[in-house]
């Protein structure tokens, strides 16, 4: 659970950086292009929101991340 501080998009991947912008972010959620169609209605409104994720936390170049494949892995939480 955390606040999405930054969304970084490329043709191949979307990074949701939590709490701080890259490179200071302590955690990142990744959505690859092959799964983007599951998130088309939600990605653009995530910045600044608190979300809860589910999935396996992996190490990527010394940083924790979770790969999101389906929208049900992400739940937008109510504002505090």
PyMOL Python script that loads the backbone (N, CA, C, O; Angstrom):
from pymol import cmd

cmd.read_pdbstr("""\
ATOM      1  N   UNK A   1       0.844  -1.162   0.000  1.00  0.00           N
ATOM      2  CA  UNK A   1       0.000   0.000   0.000  1.00  0.00           C
ATOM      3  C   UNK A   1       0.895   1.232   0.000  1.00  0.00           C
ATOM      4  O   UNK A   1       1.895   1.285   0.716  1.00  0.00           O
ATOM      5  N   UNK A   2       0.529   2.220  -0.808  1.00  0.00           N
ATOM      6  CA  UNK A   2       1.309   3.436  -0.846  1.00  0.00           C
ATOM      7  C   UNK A   2       0.740   4.442  -1.824  1.00  0.00           C
ATOM      8  O   UNK A   2      -0.257   4.189  -2.501  1.00  0.00           O
ATOM      9  N   UNK A   3       1.396   5.584  -1.882  1.00  0.00           N
ATOM     10  CA  UNK A   3       0.960   6.673  -2.749  1.00  0.00           C
ATOM     11  C   UNK A   3       1.790   6.676  -4.025  1.00  0.00           C
ATOM     12  O   UNK A   3       3.017   6.599  -3.973  1.00  0.00           O
ATOM     13  N   UNK A   4       1.123   6.764  -5.166  1.00  0.00           N
ATOM     14  CA  UNK A   4       1.801   6.828  -6.457  1.00  0.00           C
ATOM     15  C   UNK A   4       2.314   8.255  -6.637  1.00  0.00           C
ATOM     16  O   UNK A   4       1.533   9.193  -6.794  1.00  0.00           O
ATOM     17  N   UNK A   5       3.636   8.403  -6.611  1.00  0.00           N
ATOM     18  CA  UNK A   5       4.260   9.722  -6.716  1.00  0.00           C
ATOM     19  C   UNK A   5       4.501  10.123  -8.162  1.00  0.00           C
ATOM     20  O   UNK A   5       4.555  11.311  -8.480  1.00  0.00           O
ATOM     21  N   UNK A   6       4.647   9.123  -9.049  1.00  0.00           N
ATOM     22  CA  UNK A   6       5.020   9.428 -10.432  1.00  0.00           C
ATOM     23  C   UNK A   6       4.625   8.263 -11.336  1.00  0.00           C
ATOM     24  O   UNK A   6       4.729   7.098 -10.952  1.00  0.00           O
ATOM     25  N   UNK A   7       4.173   8.596 -12.533  1.00  0.00           N
ATOM     26  CA  UNK A   7       3.904   7.601 -13.569  1.00  0.00           C
ATOM     27  C   UNK A   7       4.848   7.908 -14.722  1.00  0.00           C
ATOM     28  O   UNK A   7       4.856   9.017 -15.255  1.00  0.00           O
ATOM     29  N   UNK A   8       5.642   6.912 -15.100  1.00  0.00           N
ATOM     30  CA  UNK A   8       6.574   7.091 -16.206  1.00  0.00           C
ATOM     31  C   UNK A   8       6.205   6.093 -17.299  1.00  0.00           C
ATOM     32  O   UNK A   8       6.214   4.884 -17.072  1.00  0.00           O
ATOM     33  N   UNK A   9       5.880   6.608 -18.492  1.00  0.00           N
ATOM     34  CA  UNK A   9       5.424   5.763 -19.598  1.00  0.00           C
ATOM     35  C   UNK A   9       6.441   5.737 -20.728  1.00  0.00           C
ATOM     36  O   UNK A   9       7.018   6.763 -21.088  1.00  0.00           O
ATOM     37  N   UNK A  10       6.651   4.544 -21.282  1.00  0.00           N
ATOM     38  CA  UNK A  10       7.389   4.379 -22.528  1.00  0.00           C
ATOM     39  C   UNK A  10       6.522   3.493 -23.418  1.00  0.00           C
ATOM     40  O   UNK A  10       5.428   3.099 -23.014  1.00  0.00           O
ATOM     41  N   UNK A  11       6.988   3.179 -24.606  1.00  0.00           N
ATOM     42  CA  UNK A  11       6.230   2.303 -25.495  1.00  0.00           C
ATOM     43  C   UNK A  11       6.111   0.892 -24.944  1.00  0.00           C
ATOM     44  O   UNK A  11       5.136   0.198 -25.233  1.00  0.00           O
ATOM     45  N   UNK A  12       7.081   0.459 -24.159  1.00  0.00           N
ATOM     46  CA  UNK A  12       7.133  -0.925 -23.701  1.00  0.00           C
ATOM     47  C   UNK A  12       6.684  -1.145 -22.267  1.00  0.00           C
ATOM     48  O   UNK A  12       6.329  -2.265 -21.897  1.00  0.00           O
ATOM     49  N   UNK A  13       6.693  -0.094 -21.453  1.00  0.00           N
ATOM     50  CA  UNK A  13       6.427  -0.297 -20.027  1.00  0.00           C
ATOM     51  C   UNK A  13       5.922   0.991 -19.374  1.00  0.00           C
ATOM     52  O   UNK A  13       6.239   2.099 -19.807  1.00  0.00           O
ATOM     53  N   UNK A  14       5.132   0.807 -18.326  1.00  0.00           N
ATOM     54  CA  UNK A  14       4.713   1.914 -17.467  1.00  0.00           C
ATOM     55  C   UNK A  14       5.239   1.615 -16.074  1.00  0.00           C
ATOM     56  O   UNK A  14       5.052   0.519 -15.546  1.00  0.00           O
ATOM     57  N   UNK A  15       5.900   2.605 -15.486  1.00  0.00           N
ATOM     58  CA  UNK A  15       6.400   2.482 -14.118  1.00  0.00           C
ATOM     59  C   UNK A  15       5.527   3.352 -13.212  1.00  0.00           C
ATOM     60  O   UNK A  15       5.314   4.533 -13.484  1.00  0.00           O
ATOM     61  N   UNK A  16       5.037   2.759 -12.150  1.00  0.00           N
ATOM     62  CA  UNK A  16       4.335   3.503 -11.111  1.00  0.00           C
ATOM     63  C   UNK A  16       5.311   3.600  -9.944  1.00  0.00           C
ATOM     64  O   UNK A  16       5.554   2.612  -9.251  1.00  0.00           O
ATOM     65  N   UNK A  17       5.861   4.771  -9.729  1.00  0.00           N
ATOM     66  CA  UNK A  17       6.852   4.976  -8.673  1.00  0.00           C
ATOM     67  C   UNK A  17       6.137   5.463  -7.417  1.00  0.00           C
ATOM     68  O   UNK A  17       5.326   6.388  -7.464  1.00  0.00           O
ATOM     69  N   UNK A  18       6.453   4.824  -6.298  1.00  0.00           N
ATOM     70  CA  UNK A  18       5.754   5.089  -5.043  1.00  0.00           C
ATOM     71  C   UNK A  18       6.545   6.002  -4.116  1.00  0.00           C
ATOM     72  O   UNK A  18       7.771   5.932  -4.024  1.00  0.00           O
ATOM     73  N   UNK A  19       5.798   6.856  -3.438  1.00  0.00           N
ATOM     74  CA  UNK A  19       6.280   7.758  -2.385  1.00  0.00           C
ATOM     75  C   UNK A  19       7.195   8.871  -2.878  1.00  0.00           C
ATOM     76  O   UNK A  19       7.053  10.009  -2.431  1.00  0.00           O
ATOM     77  N   UNK A  20       8.139   8.583  -3.790  1.00  0.00           N
ATOM     78  CA  UNK A  20       9.032   9.604  -4.340  1.00  0.00           C
ATOM     79  C   UNK A  20       9.265   9.312  -5.826  1.00  0.00           C
ATOM     80  O   UNK A  20       9.085   8.186  -6.289  1.00  0.00           O
ATOM     81  N   UNK A  21       9.664  10.337  -6.547  1.00  0.00           N
ATOM     82  CA  UNK A  21       9.960  10.159  -7.969  1.00  0.00           C
ATOM     83  C   UNK A  21      11.268   9.399  -8.152  1.00  0.00           C
ATOM     84  O   UNK A  21      12.125   9.387  -7.269  1.00  0.00           O
ATOM     85  N   UNK A  22      11.406   8.769  -9.304  1.00  0.00           N
ATOM     86  CA  UNK A  22      12.637   8.074  -9.657  1.00  0.00           C
ATOM     87  C   UNK A  22      13.777   9.084  -9.730  1.00  0.00           C
ATOM     88  O   UNK A  22      13.572  10.167 -10.279  1.00  0.00           O
ATOM     89  N   UNK A  23      14.921   8.801  -9.227  1.00  0.00           N
ATOM     90  CA  UNK A  23      15.468   7.531  -8.762  1.00  0.00           C
ATOM     91  C   UNK A  23      15.345   7.302  -7.251  1.00  0.00           C
ATOM     92  O   UNK A  23      15.846   6.296  -6.748  1.00  0.00           O
ATOM     93  N   UNK A  24      14.698   8.199  -6.523  1.00  0.00           N
ATOM     94  CA  UNK A  24      14.603   8.047  -5.066  1.00  0.00           C
ATOM     95  C   UNK A  24      13.479   7.115  -4.624  1.00  0.00           C
ATOM     96  O   UNK A  24      13.400   6.771  -3.444  1.00  0.00           O
ATOM     97  N   UNK A  25      12.619   6.703  -5.533  1.00  0.00           N
ATOM     98  CA  UNK A  25      11.480   5.870  -5.159  1.00  0.00           C
ATOM     99  C   UNK A  25      11.919   4.581  -4.460  1.00  0.00           C
ATOM    100  O   UNK A  25      12.848   3.916  -4.918  1.00  0.00           O
ATOM    101  N   UNK A  26      11.263   4.226  -3.364  1.00  0.00           N
ATOM    102  CA  UNK A  26      11.621   2.993  -2.678  1.00  0.00           C
ATOM    103  C   UNK A  26      10.979   1.744  -3.287  1.00  0.00           C
ATOM    104  O   UNK A  26      11.382   0.621  -2.984  1.00  0.00           O
ATOM    105  N   UNK A  27       9.976   1.950  -4.149  1.00  0.00           N
ATOM    106  CA  UNK A  27       9.233   0.811  -4.698  1.00  0.00           C
ATOM    107  C   UNK A  27       8.591   1.212  -6.020  1.00  0.00           C
ATOM    108  O   UNK A  27       8.161   2.352  -6.196  1.00  0.00           O
ATOM    109  N   UNK A  28       8.535   0.252  -6.952  1.00  0.00           N
ATOM    110  CA  UNK A  28       7.942   0.500  -8.265  1.00  0.00           C
ATOM    111  C   UNK A  28       7.017  -0.642  -8.648  1.00  0.00           C
ATOM    112  O   UNK A  28       7.326  -1.809  -8.407  1.00  0.00           O
ATOM    113  N   UNK A  29       5.888  -0.304  -9.244  1.00  0.00           N
ATOM    114  CA  UNK A  29       5.018  -1.291  -9.882  1.00  0.00           C
ATOM    115  C   UNK A  29       5.195  -1.114 -11.383  1.00  0.00           C
ATOM    116  O   UNK A  29       5.282   0.012 -11.872  1.00  0.00           O
ATOM    117  N   UNK A  30       5.249  -2.219 -12.113  1.00  0.00           N
ATOM    118  CA  UNK A  30       5.543  -2.194 -13.535  1.00  0.00           C
ATOM    119  C   UNK A  30       4.384  -2.824 -14.301  1.00  0.00           C
ATOM    120  O   UNK A  30       3.883  -3.885 -13.928  1.00  0.00           O
ATOM    121  N   UNK A  31       3.964  -2.158 -15.376  1.00  0.00           N
ATOM    122  CA  UNK A  31       2.958  -2.714 -16.285  1.00  0.00           C
ATOM    123  C   UNK A  31       3.588  -2.762 -17.662  1.00  0.00           C
ATOM    124  O   UNK A  31       3.906  -1.722 -18.240  1.00  0.00           O
ATOM    125  N   UNK A  32       3.771  -3.967 -18.192  1.00  0.00           N
ATOM    126  CA  UNK A  32       4.347  -4.118 -19.526  1.00  0.00           C
ATOM    127  C   UNK A  32       3.270  -3.921 -20.589  1.00  0.00           C
ATOM    128  O   UNK A  32       2.085  -4.111 -20.317  1.00  0.00           O
ATOM    129  N   UNK A  33       3.677  -3.545 -21.789  1.00  0.00           N
ATOM    130  CA  UNK A  33       2.759  -3.237 -22.880  1.00  0.00           C
ATOM    131  C   UNK A  33       1.767  -4.363 -23.136  1.00  0.00           C
ATOM    132  O   UNK A  33       0.607  -4.105 -23.456  1.00  0.00           O
ATOM    133  N   UNK A  34       2.212  -5.606 -22.998  1.00  0.00           N
ATOM    134  CA  UNK A  34       1.325  -6.748 -23.268  1.00  0.00           C
ATOM    135  C   UNK A  34       0.137  -6.809 -22.305  1.00  0.00           C
ATOM    136  O   UNK A  34      -0.869  -7.447 -22.613  1.00  0.00           O
ATOM    137  N   UNK A  35       0.240  -6.157 -21.148  1.00  0.00           N
ATOM    138  CA  UNK A  35      -0.835  -6.166 -20.155  1.00  0.00           C
ATOM    139  C   UNK A  35      -1.565  -4.838 -20.055  1.00  0.00           C
ATOM    140  O   UNK A  35      -2.533  -4.724 -19.303  1.00  0.00           O
ATOM    141  N   UNK A  36      -1.127  -3.848 -20.789  1.00  0.00           N
ATOM    142  CA  UNK A  36      -1.685  -2.497 -20.660  1.00  0.00           C
ATOM    143  C   UNK A  36      -3.186  -2.445 -20.907  1.00  0.00           C
ATOM    144  O   UNK A  36      -3.879  -1.640 -20.286  1.00  0.00           O
ATOM    145  N   UNK A  37      -3.703  -3.284 -21.799  1.00  0.00           N
ATOM    146  CA  UNK A  37      -5.136  -3.245 -22.093  1.00  0.00           C
ATOM    147  C   UNK A  37      -5.990  -3.526 -20.850  1.00  0.00           C
ATOM    148  O   UNK A  37      -7.165  -3.161 -20.822  1.00  0.00           O
ATOM    149  N   UNK A  38      -5.427  -4.159 -19.837  1.00  0.00           N
ATOM    150  CA  UNK A  38      -6.162  -4.404 -18.589  1.00  0.00           C
ATOM    151  C   UNK A  38      -6.269  -3.137 -17.737  1.00  0.00           C
ATOM    152  O   UNK A  38      -7.091  -3.077 -16.822  1.00  0.00           O
ATOM    153  N   UNK A  39      -5.451  -2.130 -18.028  1.00  0.00           N
ATOM    154  CA  UNK A  39      -5.353  -0.954 -17.171  1.00  0.00           C
ATOM    155  C   UNK A  39      -5.721   0.355 -17.875  1.00  0.00           C
ATOM    156  O   UNK A  39      -5.503   1.427 -17.312  1.00  0.00           O
ATOM    157  N   UNK A  40      -6.265   0.295 -19.075  1.00  0.00           N
ATOM    158  CA  UNK A  40      -6.481   1.509 -19.862  1.00  0.00           C
ATOM    159  C   UNK A  40      -7.374   2.533 -19.167  1.00  0.00           C
ATOM    160  O   UNK A  40      -7.200   3.732 -19.385  1.00  0.00           O
ATOM    161  N   UNK A  41      -8.310   2.106 -18.351  1.00  0.00           N
ATOM    162  CA  UNK A  41      -9.226   3.044 -17.704  1.00  0.00           C
ATOM    163  C   UNK A  41      -8.722   3.577 -16.371  1.00  0.00           C
ATOM    164  O   UNK A  41      -9.380   4.414 -15.752  1.00  0.00           O
ATOM    165  N   UNK A  42      -7.565   3.105 -15.922  1.00  0.00           N
ATOM    166  CA  UNK A  42      -7.140   3.465 -14.578  1.00  0.00           C
ATOM    167  C   UNK A  42      -5.777   4.154 -14.499  1.00  0.00           C
ATOM    168  O   UNK A  42      -5.576   4.978 -13.608  1.00  0.00           O
ATOM    169  N   UNK A  43      -4.853   3.857 -15.375  1.00  0.00           N
ATOM    170  CA  UNK A  43      -3.469   4.329 -15.236  1.00  0.00           C
ATOM    171  C   UNK A  43      -3.365   5.843 -15.143  1.00  0.00           C
ATOM    172  O   UNK A  43      -2.668   6.347 -14.263  1.00  0.00           O
ATOM    173  N   UNK A  44      -4.020   6.571 -16.000  1.00  0.00           N
ATOM    174  CA  UNK A  44      -3.845   8.027 -16.050  1.00  0.00           C
ATOM    175  C   UNK A  44      -4.371   8.755 -14.817  1.00  0.00           C
ATOM    176  O   UNK A  44      -4.043   9.923 -14.608  1.00  0.00           O
ATOM    177  N   UNK A  45      -5.158   8.104 -14.022  1.00  0.00           N
ATOM    178  CA  UNK A  45      -5.680   8.784 -12.829  1.00  0.00           C
ATOM    179  C   UNK A  45      -5.042   8.310 -11.534  1.00  0.00           C
ATOM    180  O   UNK A  45      -5.551   8.606 -10.453  1.00  0.00           O
ATOM    181  N   UNK A  46      -3.938   7.581 -11.624  1.00  0.00           N
ATOM    182  CA  UNK A  46      -3.299   7.035 -10.428  1.00  0.00           C
ATOM    183  C   UNK A  46      -2.342   7.984  -9.718  1.00  0.00           C
ATOM    184  O   UNK A  46      -2.162   7.883  -8.505  1.00  0.00           O
ATOM    185  N   UNK A  47      -1.733   8.894 -10.450  1.00  0.00           N
ATOM    186  CA  UNK A  47      -0.740   9.773  -9.828  1.00  0.00           C
ATOM    187  C   UNK A  47      -1.366  10.554  -8.680  1.00  0.00           C
ATOM    188  O   UNK A  47      -2.398  11.205  -8.842  1.00  0.00           O
ATOM    189  N   UNK A  48      -0.725  10.479  -7.520  1.00  0.00           N
ATOM    190  CA  UNK A  48      -1.211  11.177  -6.337  1.00  0.00           C
ATOM    191  C   UNK A  48      -2.214  10.382  -5.521  1.00  0.00           C
ATOM    192  O   UNK A  48      -2.621  10.829  -4.449  1.00  0.00           O
ATOM    193  N   UNK A  49      -2.622   9.217  -5.999  1.00  0.00           N
ATOM    194  CA  UNK A  49      -3.583   8.410  -5.254  1.00  0.00           C
ATOM    195  C   UNK A  49      -2.878   7.357  -4.410  1.00  0.00           C
ATOM    196  O   UNK A  49      -1.735   6.982  -4.671  1.00  0.00           O
ATOM    197  N   UNK A  50      -3.582   6.900  -3.410  1.00  0.00           N
ATOM    198  CA  UNK A  50      -3.102   5.776  -2.596  1.00  0.00           C
ATOM    199  C   UNK A  50      -3.678   4.505  -3.182  1.00  0.00           C
ATOM    200  O   UNK A  50      -4.870   4.433  -3.479  1.00  0.00           O
ATOM    201  N   UNK A  51      -2.837   3.511  -3.347  1.00  0.00           N
ATOM    202  CA  UNK A  51      -3.281   2.244  -3.915  1.00  0.00           C
ATOM    203  C   UNK A  51      -2.751   1.074  -3.107  1.00  0.00           C
ATOM    204  O   UNK A  51      -1.778   1.195  -2.362  1.00  0.00           O
ATOM    205  N   UNK A  52      -3.406  -0.047  -3.271  1.00  0.00           N
ATOM    206  CA  UNK A  52      -2.968  -1.302  -2.679  1.00  0.00           C
ATOM    207  C   UNK A  52      -2.706  -2.267  -3.824  1.00  0.00           C
ATOM    208  O   UNK A  52      -3.520  -2.389  -4.740  1.00  0.00           O
ATOM    209  N   UNK A  53      -1.575  -2.950  -3.772  1.00  0.00           N
ATOM    210  CA  UNK A  53      -1.177  -3.876  -4.827  1.00  0.00           C
ATOM    211  C   UNK A  53      -1.141  -5.294  -4.301  1.00  0.00           C
ATOM    212  O   UNK A  53      -0.978  -5.528  -3.103  1.00  0.00           O
ATOM    213  N   UNK A  54      -1.297  -6.241  -5.219  1.00  0.00           N
ATOM    214  CA  UNK A  54      -1.053  -7.636  -4.877  1.00  0.00           C
ATOM    215  C   UNK A  54      -0.173  -8.229  -5.969  1.00  0.00           C
ATOM    216  O   UNK A  54      -0.267  -7.843  -7.134  1.00  0.00           O
ATOM    217  N   UNK A  55       0.660  -9.144  -5.591  1.00  0.00           N
ATOM    218  CA  UNK A  55       1.571  -9.780  -6.535  1.00  0.00           C
ATOM    219  C   UNK A  55       2.902 -10.065  -5.873  1.00  0.00           C
ATOM    220  O   UNK A  55       3.157  -9.657  -4.740  1.00  0.00           O
ATOM    221  N   UNK A  56       3.726 -10.760  -6.590  1.00  0.00           N
ATOM    222  CA  UNK A  56       5.034 -11.157  -6.075  1.00  0.00           C
ATOM    223  C   UNK A  56       6.017  -9.988  -6.166  1.00  0.00           C
ATOM    224  O   UNK A  56       6.191  -9.394  -7.231  1.00  0.00           O
ATOM    225  N   UNK A  57       6.646  -9.672  -5.062  1.00  0.00           N
ATOM    226  CA  UNK A  57       7.671  -8.633  -5.049  1.00  0.00           C
ATOM    227  C   UNK A  57       8.974  -9.264  -5.511  1.00  0.00           C
ATOM    228  O   UNK A  57       9.421 -10.277  -4.972  1.00  0.00           O
ATOM    229  N   UNK A  58       9.571  -8.647  -6.516  1.00  0.00           N
ATOM    230  CA  UNK A  58      10.815  -9.140  -7.096  1.00  0.00           C
ATOM    231  C   UNK A  58      11.898  -8.086  -6.967  1.00  0.00           C
ATOM    232  O   UNK A  58      11.616  -6.903  -6.776  1.00  0.00           O
ATOM    233  N   UNK A  59      13.134  -8.528  -7.074  1.00  0.00           N
ATOM    234  CA  UNK A  59      14.263  -7.614  -7.083  1.00  0.00           C
ATOM    235  C   UNK A  59      14.622  -7.310  -8.540  1.00  0.00           C
ATOM    236  O   UNK A  59      14.818  -8.226  -9.338  1.00  0.00           O
ATOM    237  N   UNK A  60      14.705  -6.027  -8.882  1.00  0.00           N
ATOM    238  CA  UNK A  60      15.147  -5.623 -10.209  1.00  0.00           C
ATOM    239  C   UNK A  60      16.261  -4.607 -10.048  1.00  0.00           C
ATOM    240  O   UNK A  60      16.019  -3.465  -9.660  1.00  0.00           O
ATOM    241  N   UNK A  61      17.471  -5.021 -10.343  1.00  0.00           N
ATOM    242  CA  UNK A  61      18.657  -4.165 -10.218  1.00  0.00           C
ATOM    243  C   UNK A  61      18.763  -3.549  -8.826  1.00  0.00           C
ATOM    244  O   UNK A  61      19.056  -2.364  -8.670  1.00  0.00           O
ATOM    245  N   UNK A  62      18.517  -4.387  -7.824  1.00  0.00           N
ATOM    246  CA  UNK A  62      18.660  -3.946  -6.443  1.00  0.00           C
ATOM    247  C   UNK A  62      17.485  -3.187  -5.875  1.00  0.00           C
ATOM    248  O   UNK A  62      17.569  -2.659  -4.766  1.00  0.00           O
ATOM    249  N   UNK A  63      16.386  -3.120  -6.615  1.00  0.00           N
ATOM    250  CA  UNK A  63      15.198  -2.388  -6.154  1.00  0.00           C
ATOM    251  C   UNK A  63      13.984  -3.313  -6.160  1.00  0.00           C
ATOM    252  O   UNK A  63      13.848  -4.152  -7.051  1.00  0.00           O
ATOM    253  N   UNK A  64      13.098  -3.165  -5.167  1.00  0.00           N
ATOM    254  CA  UNK A  64      11.896  -3.986  -5.158  1.00  0.00           C
ATOM    255  C   UNK A  64      10.862  -3.471  -6.161  1.00  0.00           C
ATOM    256  O   UNK A  64      10.659  -2.267  -6.317  1.00  0.00           O
ATOM    257  N   UNK A  65      10.220  -4.422  -6.830  1.00  0.00           N
ATOM    258  CA  UNK A  65       9.145  -4.066  -7.754  1.00  0.00           C
ATOM    259  C   UNK A  65       8.150  -5.211  -7.816  1.00  0.00           C
ATOM    260  O   UNK A  65       8.459  -6.348  -7.461  1.00  0.00           O
ATOM    261  N   UNK A  66       6.959  -4.888  -8.272  1.00  0.00           N
ATOM    262  CA  UNK A  66       5.941  -5.895  -8.548  1.00  0.00           C
ATOM    263  C   UNK A  66       5.463  -5.660  -9.976  1.00  0.00           C
ATOM    264  O   UNK A  66       5.251  -4.520 -10.389  1.00  0.00           O
ATOM    265  N   UNK A  67       5.295  -6.742 -10.724  1.00  0.00           N
ATOM    266  CA  UNK A  67       4.785  -6.663 -12.086  1.00  0.00           C
ATOM    267  C   UNK A  67       3.279  -6.851 -12.023  1.00  0.00           C
ATOM    268  O   UNK A  67       2.794  -7.837 -11.470  1.00  0.00           O
ATOM    269  N   UNK A  68       2.538  -5.901 -12.593  1.00  0.00           N
ATOM    270  CA  UNK A  68       1.086  -5.977 -12.627  1.00  0.00           C
ATOM    271  C   UNK A  68       0.640  -6.511 -13.985  1.00  0.00           C
ATOM    272  O   UNK A  68       0.993  -5.959 -15.027  1.00  0.00           O
ATOM    273  N   UNK A  69      -0.134  -7.584 -13.961  1.00  0.00           N
ATOM    274  CA  UNK A  69      -0.634  -8.197 -15.190  1.00  0.00           C
ATOM    275  C   UNK A  69      -2.132  -8.038 -15.375  1.00  0.00           C
ATOM    276  O   UNK A  69      -2.628  -8.094 -16.500  1.00  0.00           O
ATOM    277  N   UNK A  70      -2.852  -7.842 -14.287  1.00  0.00           N
ATOM    278  CA  UNK A  70      -4.306  -7.717 -14.335  1.00  0.00           C
ATOM    279  C   UNK A  70      -4.758  -6.592 -13.405  1.00  0.00           C
ATOM    280  O   UNK A  70      -4.143  -6.341 -12.369  1.00  0.00           O
ATOM    281  N   UNK A  71      -5.835  -5.923 -13.790  1.00  0.00           N
ATOM    282  CA  UNK A  71      -6.324  -4.783 -13.017  1.00  0.00           C
ATOM    283  C   UNK A  71      -6.697  -5.176 -11.588  1.00  0.00           C
ATOM    284  O   UNK A  71      -6.618  -4.342 -10.686  1.00  0.00           O
ATOM    285  N   UNK A  72      -7.101  -6.422 -11.364  1.00  0.00           N
ATOM    286  CA  UNK A  72      -7.487  -6.833 -10.017  1.00  0.00           C
ATOM    287  C   UNK A  72      -6.309  -6.849  -9.046  1.00  0.00           C
ATOM    288  O   UNK A  72      -6.513  -6.985  -7.839  1.00  0.00           O
ATOM    289  N   UNK A  73      -5.068  -6.711  -9.554  1.00  0.00           N
ATOM    290  CA  UNK A  73      -3.891  -6.619  -8.695  1.00  0.00           C
ATOM    291  C   UNK A  73      -3.736  -5.230  -8.089  1.00  0.00           C
ATOM    292  O   UNK A  73      -2.878  -5.029  -7.230  1.00  0.00           O
ATOM    293  N   UNK A  74      -4.543  -4.279  -8.516  1.00  0.00           N
ATOM    294  CA  UNK A  74      -4.424  -2.887  -8.097  1.00  0.00           C
ATOM    295  C   UNK A  74      -5.771  -2.403  -7.605  1.00  0.00           C
ATOM    296  O   UNK A  74      -6.784  -2.553  -8.288  1.00  0.00           O
ATOM    297  N   UNK A  75      -5.778  -1.820  -6.414  1.00  0.00           N
ATOM    298  CA  UNK A  75      -7.010  -1.287  -5.864  1.00  0.00           C
ATOM    299  C   UNK A  75      -6.754   0.138  -5.390  1.00  0.00           C
ATOM    300  O   UNK A  75      -5.852   0.381  -4.589  1.00  0.00           O
ATOM    301  N   UNK A  76      -7.550   1.073  -5.887  1.00  0.00           N
ATOM    302  CA  UNK A  76      -7.444   2.473  -5.474  1.00  0.00           C
ATOM    303  C   UNK A  76      -8.117   2.619  -4.109  1.00  0.00           C
ATOM    304  O   UNK A  76      -9.261   2.206  -3.916  1.00  0.00           O
ATOM    305  N   UNK A  77      -7.382   3.217  -3.166  1.00  0.00           N
ATOM    306  CA  UNK A  77      -7.908   3.402  -1.813  1.00  0.00           C
ATOM    307  C   UNK A  77      -8.520   4.775  -1.675  1.00  0.00           C
ATOM    308  O   UNK A  77      -8.140   5.701  -2.391  1.00  0.00           O
ATOM    309  N   UNK A  78      -9.469   4.918  -0.757  1.00  0.00           N
ATOM    310  CA  UNK A  78     -10.054   6.235  -0.523  1.00  0.00           C
ATOM    311  C   UNK A  78      -9.015   7.203   0.025  1.00  0.00           C
ATOM    312  O   UNK A  78      -8.075   6.798   0.709  1.00  0.00           O
ATOM    313  N   UNK A  79      -9.190   8.474  -0.277  1.00  0.00           N
ATOM    314  CA  UNK A  79      -8.268   9.505   0.227  1.00  0.00           C
ATOM    315  C   UNK A  79      -8.410   9.584   1.734  1.00  0.00           C
ATOM    316  O   UNK A  79      -9.488   9.356   2.282  1.00  0.00           O
ATOM    317  N   UNK A  80      -7.310   9.909   2.398  1.00  0.00           N
ATOM    318  CA  UNK A  80      -7.343  10.046   3.874  1.00  0.00           C
ATOM    319  C   UNK A  80      -8.031  11.319   4.270  1.00  0.00           C
ATOM    320  O   UNK A  80      -8.156  11.609   5.459  1.00  0.00           O
TER     321      UNK A  80
END
""", "prot")
cmd.dss("prot")
cmd.show_as("cartoon", "prot")
cmd.util.cbc("prot")
cmd.orient("prot")
